[in-house]
C-alpha cells in the first residue's frame, strides 16, 4: 500500500513538472510516455531492462518520423564518426577477409606495420597469442584485437609466401589516417581527375593537395568524381564547392518548421572558378554529394554527368545522450541555390518502400533510359545564369545521362564478387608472381599498357568458383564437374569476361601500387568517366550542355 501511495505521489509530481515545463496541453504525449515508463519500472510484474526498453521506445518513435532520423548506441556512434574524423588508432594495414584468413592488401606508408617490416600479401594468423585464422572469427572482433590506444603494443604472427615459419612482429599502435580521396591523376594532358568517396574532416585538405599536384602537371580542366559518394560533413561539402564558385554565391540553404532559413555562401576566391568542370554522379551519390552537384549545376558552373542521384536532402542534427549514445534528428531540408528540394518523396514510417526506391528505378527503366524519368511542370526550375531547365523533386538529374550497362552484370559475376572469389584469386596470383611482376613492370604506365589477363588466370578463377561451390555442398561426392560449373555459367562468363578481366587487372594494380591505380584501370571502361573526358575536350558540346551556345 505504501509503495502504491509513493508511486501515485511521484506520478503527480512528474505530471506537474512536465506541465510546468511544457506549458500547454499539446504535450500530453510526453507526459504519457514518462508516466508509462515510471509505471513499468515501479509496478510491472517482472524485472525489465529499463535501458533496453528506453532504446526500443526511442527507435520506434524515430521510425515514425522519416527515413533518416535514427538512434545509435555508444558503439554505433564510434563506428559512424571514425571514417568521417579521418583517423583511428591501429597498426596501419588494409586487409581483406578471405576464407577465414586475414590477407594484408596494403601496408600504409609510414605506419607502424611498415616500420616493423610487414608486407602486402602477409596473412595474419595470430594476434596476442589468439589464433584468428580459420576459426570463423567475425571481422569486428578481429579489428578490436588489432586496434587499440596509441602507444600500446600488439604482437602478431604472419604467414608469408615462401617463408614457412610464422614471422612474429611487435607493433606499437599509432594514429592511422583514413583517406577520403581515392584517386587523383591526369586523365589526359590538360584534364585532371579527382575521386572522393565521402566528405570527411580531412577531405578539403586532401582535395587541395591533389589539386595543387595536378595543377603542377598542367591541369586546366577537372573531372570531380562523386559516384558512390554517400555524403558526410556539410561544412566540408561547402568548403569544396567554394573552390568552384565566386564569392557570395549561394551554395545551399536549409529550412525546417522549427529552423529558419540558413544560407551557406561562397566566401572567398576559389582555386578553380573558371576552368572546365565536369561532376560525375550516380544513384548512390547522396547528401553532401548532391549539395555540390546541385550548386555547380544551378550556377551553370559545371556539366553534371551520370544518373539521377539518390535524393537524400534531410538535415540531421546529432543530439548526444548521457550514456554516450545519440539520436540523429531531422531538423531541416537541403535546398539547392534555385530552391530545388534535394529530398525524394517518402511516407512517414514506411522504410521498406523508401529503401527499395533504387530497385524501383531500375524496374521502371530509369537506369537505362533518360526518357523514362518524368517530372511534372511544378518541379521545373531555371538555372541562375543561363536559365537552363532543371528539375526538383528528389536527387539531382544530370545534364548528360549515362545509362547503366546491365549486359555484363551476370549471376556469375555477382557470385564471384559477393563471395570474394575475385579477391581471393587475385591474392593467390600476387603471392605467386609479386617479385616477377615488380621486376617486369617498373612503373604503372608500363603495367597498364602491357599487362593483360590471360586464359590461365581465367581458368584459376573458374577453379576457385568450383571449389567454393563444392565446399557448400553437403555431399560433394555426388556432384559432377558439369553440374558444378554449367553451360549457363560459361555463357555468363562470356558476357562478363571483359568486366571480370578489367577488375582482375585493377586489383593486381592496387596490390602492386595503391587504390589510385585501381581506379586508373577501372576508368578505362567507365562509361561516365569516358563521356566526361569526351565532353570536356569538345568545346562545342561542353558549352551546349551548359546553355552558353
N, C-alpha and C positions, 0 to 999 in steps of 0.2 A: 504493500500500500504506500509506504514512504517513497519507494522508487518511482511509482506512478505519479505521486504528487510532485516530486522533483522534476520528472520528465515534463509534466504539463507546465510547470512554472518556467522551465527552460524554454519550452516551445513558445510560450507567450513572450518571453524576453527576446527570443530570436526574432519573432514576428515583429515586435515593437521596434527592434533595432533596424530591421530591414525597411519598415515603413518610414522611419525617420531618415534613413539613408537614401531611399529612392523617392520618397515624397509623393507618390501617387499610386492609384490602383492599377496602372498599366504593368507594374512589376510584380503582380501576384504570382506569376510563373516562377520568378526567382525565389519567392517565399516558399512556394510549394516544393521546389527541389530541395531547399535547405531542410524543410520540415520532414520530408520523406527520408533523407539521409540520416537525420537525427533519430527518427523513429526506428529505422533499421538497426542503427548502432545500439540503441538502448532497449528495444523491445522484441527484435526478431528472435525466433525460436532457436536458431543455431548461430554459432560464431561465424562471421563472414570477414573476408579480407577487404577492409574498407578502402584501401588504396586501389586495389584491383577494381572494385565496384565503381569508385570515382572515375578511374580511367575509362572503363566501359561506358559510363554515362557521358563523359566528355566526347568520346569518339562518336557515340550515337547522335549527340547534339550537332556536332560539326558536320556529320554526313548529311544532315538535312538542309545545310546551307548552300553549298556549291561544291564543285569537284576539287577545289584546291585548298579549302580550309581544312586543316588536319591537326592531329595530335601526335607528338613524338616523345617517346620516353627518353631517359637520360642517354642511353647508348645510341639511339637513333639520332639524337641531336649531334653527338660527336661525329657519327658517320656522315651526316649531312654537311657539317661545317668543314670537315677535313679537306675535301677536294677544292673547296672554294677559298680556304685560307691560304693555300699554296704550299704547305709543308706539313710534315709529321716526323715523329722520332722513330727511327728504324735503322736497318742495315744497308739500305741503298741498292736493292735489286728489283728488277721487273721479272715476273715469273708467270708461267702457265702451269696449271694442274692437269697432267695427262696421265690417265690410268693410275691414279692414286700416287703419282710421283710429282714432286715439285721440280720443274725444269727452270733454270735461270735463263731468261731470254736476253736480258741486258744487265750489265753492271753499271750503275750510274757513275759517270766520270767524276772523280774526286771524292766519291763517297767512301764510307767505312769499309765496305766489302772489297772495293777495288784496291784500297790501301793494303789489305792483307793478302791479296793475290787471287781472289775468286774470279772466275771467268764465265762468260756466256757459254751455255752448254752443260755446266755443272748441275748435278742432281743432288738436292739437299735431302739426306737420308735421316739425320738425327738433329734435334735441337735440344741442347742441355740434357743429353742422355735419354731423351724421349724419341722413340722411332716415330717418324711422321710419314714414311713411305710405305705404301702397300697395306695400310691399316684403315683405309677409308675415313681418314680424319677430315672433318669439314674445313673448308678454306678459311672461314673466320677464326677457327680455333688455331690454325697454323699461323695466321697473321698475328694473333695475340702473343704467340710464343716468340715470333721474330721481332715484333715491335716492342718498344719499352722506352723508359725515360732516357733522355740524352745523357751519355756518360756511363751508363750501365753496360755490362759485358754479357754477351751471349756466345755460347760455344756451339758451332755447327759442324757436322761431318758431311762431306760431299763425296759423291762418286763421279770420277772424271773419266772420260773416254780414254782407253789405252793406259789407264793407271789403276790396276785392280784394287790396291788397298784404299780404304777410305782416308780422305785427307781431312784433318781437323783444323778449323780456323777459330781463333778467339777474336770476336768482332766487338768493338766499342761503338755502341749506338750513337747516332748523331742526328741533327736536323736534316731531313731529306726533302728537297724541293719537289713539288708536284707541278709539272708544266701544263699549261692550258693551250699552248701553241704547238700544234702537231708538226707543221711543216712550213718552211719559208724558202723559196728558191726562185730563180729566174725561169719563167715559162718560155721566154724567148729573149732576144737581145734587149727589148725595151719593156717587157711585161713581167712584173713580179707577181708572185703568188704567196698568199699567207692564209693558213688554215687555223681557225680557233675552234677548240672542241667545247669550250664553256667560257663564261665571263667570271673569272676568279679574281682574287685580290691582286694577283701579280700580272694579270692579262695585259693591262695597258703598258706596263714596263716591258713585258715580253714583246708586245707589238712594236713599241718604239725601237727596241734593239734590232729586231729583224728588219724593220722598215729602213733604218739607217744603213744596215748592211746591204740591203737590196739597192738603195739609192747609190751607194758607193760603187755598185756593179753596173750602174747606168739605167736603173729603172725609171721609166716615165709614166707607165700605166700600171694599174694594180687590180688583181683579182682577189677579193676577200671571200674566202670560203666559209660559210656558216651552215653548211649541210650537216645535219645531225646534231647541231649545237642546241641543247635544251635550255640555255639561259644561264642565269647566275645573278651576280650583283648588278642592280640597276645603275649605280654610280659609275661602274666600270664600263657599261654599255654607253653611257653618256660621254665618258672620257674618250672612248674610241671614236664615237660618232663625231665628237668635237673636232677630231683630226680632219674631217672631210667638209665641214660646214663653216661658213663665215660667222663672225661674232653676231650675237643677238638673234640668230635664227632658232626657232623652237625645235627641240629635238623630240620631246614627248611631253604630254601633260597627264596628270592623274586627277580623278574626281570620284567622289562617292557620296552617299546620302549623309554620312557624318564627317566627310572630309571635303573642304573647299578645294576648288581647282588649284593645282600647283603646277607651274610650268618649269621645265628644265630647258635652258637655252645654251647655245654655244657661247662661250665666254672669252675665247681668245683665238688668235690666229692659229689655225691647224696646220699640220705639216703636209697635208695633201688636199688642198682645196680646189685645185684646177686640173690635175691630170685625169685621164680617162679612168673610170672606176666601174667595175662590174662586181656585184654581190651575188653569191650563189646561195640559194635556199632550197629546202625540200620540205616534205610533210612532217619531218621530225625537228625542224628548226622552230624554236619556241621562245616566248617571253622576251628576254633581252635581245635575242637574235632578231625578233620581229620588230623590236623598237628601232634597231639600227637600220634594218631593211626598209621599214616604213618611213623613217625620217629622210634617208637619202633619196627614196623614190618620190616622196611628196615635194621635195625641193628640187627635183629633176637633176640631182647631183650624180646619180649612178643608174646604170641599167641593171635591173634585178632579173636574174636568170634561174630557171629551175621549175619547181612545182609549188602550189599553194602551201604556205607554212601552216603549222599546227593550229594556231588560234588560241594561245594562252595569254590572255590580257587582263587577268585579275591580279591585283597587288596584294601580297600577303605581308602583314606586319607580325614579326615574331614577338610573342609575349611569354617571357620566361616564367616558369612556375617555381615555387620554393625548393622542390626536390631535384632541380636540375633538368626537369622535363620542360616541354614547351608546347604552346599552341601557335600555329601559324594561321592567323585570322585574316580573311579577305576584307580589306577596308576601302578599296577603290578599284577603278578600272583604268587601264592604259589607253591613251588615245594618241594617234599619230598627229603631226602638225596640222593636217587638213581637217581633223576632227573624226577620223575613222576609228571606230572601236575595234581593237585587235581581237577581243574575246569572241570565240564562236558560241553558238547557241547551246544552252544546256537547260535541263529541267532540274529543279532543286531536288537533291537526294537521289537522282537517277544516274548513279555512277556507271551502270552497265552500258547503257546506250552511249554515254559520253566516251567511255573507253574504247568502244567499238567503232568510233567515228572514222578512223583511218581505214578500217575494213570496209565500211560502207562507201567511202570514197572510191576504193578500188572496185567494189561491186557495181557502183554507178557509172564506172568508166572514166572518172575524173583523173585518175593517174595516167590514163592512156591518151585522152583527147581533151584539149583545152575547151572545145565547144560543148563538152558535157557539163561544164560549170555554168550555172545560170544565176545571175544576180538581178534582183529587182531594181527598178529605177530609183527607188527610195534610198538605196545604198550607194548611189553614184556620187563621186566627188571629183573635183578637178585639182590637179597638181598646182603648186603655188607660183611657179614661174612660167611654164609652157602650157598650162591649162589642159594637160592630158587627162583623159578619163581614167580614174582608178576606182576601186570598189572597197567598201567596208563589209561588215557582216561576219568577220572572223577570219583571222590569218591575213597574210599578205600575198596577193596574187602577183606573180612575176610579170615583168614586161615581155619576156620571151619564155614561152612554155617549152619544157623538155620532157617528153613522155617517159614513163618508167618502162624499161625494157624487160618484159617478162619472159622472153623467149629462151633465155639461158638459165633461168632460175627453176631448175627441175627438182623433183623429190630427192634425187641422188645428191644434188648439190646441197640441199638443205640438210641432209643427213650427215655429210662429211663436215659441214660447218658446225652444226649444233652439237655433234658428238665430239668435236675437237680432233677428228681424224686428220684433217688437213694440217693442223698444227703439229700433231704427233709425227706425221710422215716427214714434214719439213725439218723438225728437230733431229730425227734419226739421220736424215740426209746431211744436215750440217755437221753432226757429230762425226760422221764418217769422212766428210770432204772438206772440213774447215780449213786445214792447212793448205790443201791443194787449191782451194778457191782463193785464198788470200795471196798465194804466190802468182796465180794466173791472172787475177784481176786486181791491179794495183790501186785502182780508183773506181768510183761508182760509174763514171761515164763509160769506162771500158766494159764493166759488167752489164750495164743497161743495153749497150749496143750488141754485145757478143754472146751473152749467156742466154740459153733457151732451155725449156723443159723438154727433155727427150722422152721417148716411149718407155724407157726403163723406169723413169721417175713415175710415170702414169701407172705402170704395172705395179709398182710398190704401193701406190695409193689404192688400187683395186684389191691387192692382197690384204691391205690394212682394213678395208671395208669388210672383206670376207671374215677376217679374224675377229673383228668386232661383232659381227652378226653371229658367228659361231659361239662366241662367249655368252651370248644372250639366250642361246637355245638350251632347253632343259635336257635334251638328249641329242648331242651333236653327232653321234654315230649314225643317226638315221637321216642326216641332212646331206644331200648330194651337192657337188660343186655347182651344177647347173641351177639348182634351186636357190643357192645362197647368193649368186650373182647372175641375174636373169637377163634375158634378151631385152626386156624393158629397161634394165639398168644400163645396158650397153647403148641403147637408144638415148637415154638421158645423158650418158657420158659424152656422146657425140654432140648433143646440143650444148652442153655446159663446158666442153673441153677448153674452149678459148678462155672463158672466165676462170676456170679452175687453174689453168696454166699460168694465167696472169697473177692470180692470188699466190700460187706456189712461188713464183719468181719474186713477188713483192715481199713475201715472208722470208725468203732467203736473203734478200737485200736488207731487210730490217735486222736480221740476226748478224749480218756481216758489218752493218753500219748502224743506222738509227731509224726511228719512226719516220723521219723526214724522207728517207729513201724509199720507205714503203709506199708513201703517197706519190712519190715521183713515178714509181712504176704503175700504181693503180690508176693514176690520172691519165695514163696513156690510152686508156679505154673508157674514161669517164665522160659520158655524153655532155653533161652540163659544163664541165671544165673545157672540153674541146670547143663547144659552142661559144663559151666566154672568150677564149683566145681568138676565135674567128671574128666575133663581133668587135672586139677591142682593136683588131687590126684592119677593120673595114670602116673607115671614117663615115661613109655614107650611111651604112646600116646602123652604126652607133648613134649618129645624130637623128636618124629617122625614129629609132626606138625612144629617144629622149624628146622627140617632138620639136627639134630645132631646125628641121629641114623646111 
